Amino acid sequence: MKSIIEEVGEVKLTKNPNYFESLVEQMIYQQITGKAAATIFQRFKALFPDELIIPEELLKLTELELLSAGISRQKRGYLYSLSEKFIDGTIKPEKFEQMTDEDIIADLIKAKGIGPWTAQMFLMFTLAREDVFAPDDLGLRKAIQLHYKMEELPKPKELEEFAKRWKPYRSYASHYLWRSLKKEKKSKK
């Protein structure tokens, strides 16, 4: 890890206070390219007054409006589910700061379209939690295979065990690994 840190440079975790918008953005970005997702997210954001994404306003949007922004039928259902869970108190963002990572994940996965990976990304990228690791993340699996010279792509269970060496800073380790992959791609061009 030391050589990766030297190669990549400083990594900082930054909190994002808009929890709902952050989750919406993560859902939109699921399973599509970053460029396409960014375009869709900007169109989606433009549907809101002052581009402020809140659950109550999202539920007012029609299927046609969401479709015009590029939101698929399945993701529309996910976004409506997330909005409802925020409104009815199933997801309690006001308590996130006092909750454990495990409790937040348990809350978030009650919304359709949010699984453990999305919840882990939320903990890292929105709440800036320092000790989160997503063993199912393909980028982390590839980075560890590359830097630790593994013949095969490590399985999530192997990765979880492997990452214990970085406790209590596994979020930082993840960021370094992701950035190292980006640097690797650039150097091959």
Secondary structure, 3 states (H helix, E strand, C coil): CHHHHHHHCCCCCCCCCCHHHHHHHHHHHCCCCHHHHHHHHHHHHCCCHHHCCCHHHHHHCCHHHHHHHCCCHHHHHHHHHHHHHHHCCCCCHHHHHHCCHHHHHHHHCCCCCCCHHHHHHHHHHCCCCCCCCCCCCHHHHHHHHHHCCCCCCCCHHHHHHHHHHHCCCHHHHHHHHHHHHHHHHHHHC
